[in-house]
C-alpha cells in the first residue's frame, strides 16, 4: 500500500512561499528576461543569461521560442492624470490725469 502526503503551501502577499524551505521563482512584472528568487520571504531580482527568458512553468531560464512571455520591455512612466491649471495675473495701474502746463493769456492794450 502506497501513502501520499499532500502539504498545502501558504503564500505571502509578495508571491513568495511562507515556508523558507520551499524553492520558488517568480516571473518579473514586465521583463521576460528577469525573475525573482525568494530569499527568506523577500523577493530578490535576478536576470536570465543574455538571449533567454524566464520560464515560470519550468522555473528556469529558457529559449524565448519555448517561453510564453509577451512583454520584454521597460514600462514607461506610470500613467497619471493631472488637471491643467493656469493662472492669469492682471495688474492695473491707475494714473492721475496728465497735468497740463499752465495756460498763459496775453492781452494787448493800446495806449493813446
C-alpha positions in Angstrom: 0.0 0.0 0.0 1.3 3.5 -1.0 0.6 6.6 1.1 0.7 10.0 -0.4 1.0 13.1 1.8 -0.1 16.5 0.4 1.2 19.6 2.1 -0.6 22.9 1.4 1.7 25.8 0.6 0.9 29.2 2.2 1.9 32.2 0.1 3.0 35.6 1.3 1.4 38.8 -0.2 4.5 39.3 -2.4 4.1 35.9 -4.0 6.9 34.1 -2.0 6.1 30.9 -0.1 5.7 31.4 3.6 8.0 28.4 4.3 11.6 29.3 3.7 12.3 25.6 2.8 10.4 25.9 -0.5 12.4 27.0 -3.5 10.2 29.2 -5.7 10.9 31.7 -8.5 8.5 34.4 -9.5 8.3 36.0 -13.0 9.1 39.7 -13.3 6.1 42.0 -13.7 7.1 43.2 -17.2 10.5 42.0 -18.3 10.7 38.4 -19.6 14.5 38.3 -19.0 14.1 38.9 -15.3 12.6 36.9 -12.4 12.6 37.0 -8.6 14.1 34.4 -6.2 12.5 34.2 -2.8 15.1 34.7 -0.1 13.6 34.2 3.4 10.3 35.6 2.2 11.8 38.6 0.3 11.8 38.9 -3.5 15.3 39.4 -4.9 15.5 40.4 -8.6 17.7 38.3 -10.9 18.3 38.2 -14.7 18.5 35.3 -17.1 21.5 34.9 -19.3 21.5 37.1 -22.5 19.1 35.8 -25.1 17.0 33.7 -22.6 13.6 34.3 -20.9 12.4 33.2 -17.5 10.0 30.2 -17.9 7.7 30.2 -14.8 6.3 26.7 -15.6 9.7 25.1 -15.6 11.3 27.5 -13.1 14.3 28.0 -15.3 15.7 30.4 -18.0 14.8 29.1 -21.4 15.0 30.0 -25.1 12.4 32.7 -26.0 10.6 30.4 -28.5 9.9 28.0 -25.7 8.6 30.5 -23.2 5.1 32.0 -23.2 6.0 35.6 -22.4 4.5 38.6 -24.2 6.3 41.6 -22.8 10.0 42.3 -22.6 10.5 46.0 -22.3 10.8 48.5 -19.6 7.5 50.2 -19.0 7.1 54.0 -19.4 6.4 56.3 -16.6 3.2 55.5 -14.7 0.1 56.9 -16.3 -1.2 59.9 -14.4 -3.9 62.3 -15.0 -3.3 65.8 -13.9 -5.7 68.7 -14.4 -4.1 71.6 -16.1 -4.3 74.8 -14.2 -3.4 78.2 -15.4 -3.0 81.4 -13.5 -3.6 84.7 -15.1 -2.3 87.8 -13.3 -3.6 91.2 -14.3 -2.0 94.4 -12.9 -4.0 97.6 -13.3 -2.3 100.9 -12.6 -4.4 104.0 -12.4 -2.5 107.1 -13.3 -3.8 110.6 -12.5 -4.9 112.6 -15.5 -2.0 114.4 -17.2 -1.1 117.8 -15.8 -1.4 120.4 -18.5 1.1 123.3 -18.4 -0.4 126.5 -17.1 -2.2 128.5 -19.7 -1.0 132.0 -20.3 -3.2 134.6 -21.6 -1.7 137.5 -23.3 -3.7 140.7 -23.7 -2.6 143.7 -25.5 -3.9 147.1 -24.9 -3.3 150.1 -26.9 -2.4 153.1 -25.0 -3.5 156.5 -26.6 
